[in-house]
Amino acid sequence: VYADISGFQKAVPMLKAKGKKTFELIFSEQYSDKILFGSDWPLFSVMNPIQNDIALFMQLSHDSGLHDQQTVDKILSLNARKILELDS
């Protein structure tokens, strides 16, 4: 079972208010193999480039105190590539 984080942009204020513990499910090594980046574009703004959502995700990763580039890479692309068998 995989989960995606599409719509995370709307939850950012709540996540920040609740503190670092809320980021553990996304960024911990224990769960990161099952998390996929999703944007929900253009739900929040057609004029908002996807790069802004990626930058926000990266900032959340750093703010969480759990930042690990390998984990970020898995969430942003490697997990999806594995599911879609793009590396074989």
Helices and strands as residue ranges (DSSP letters): E 3-4, H 8-18, G 20-23, H 24-27, G 32-34, E 35-36, H 50-64, H 69-73, I 74-78, H 79-83
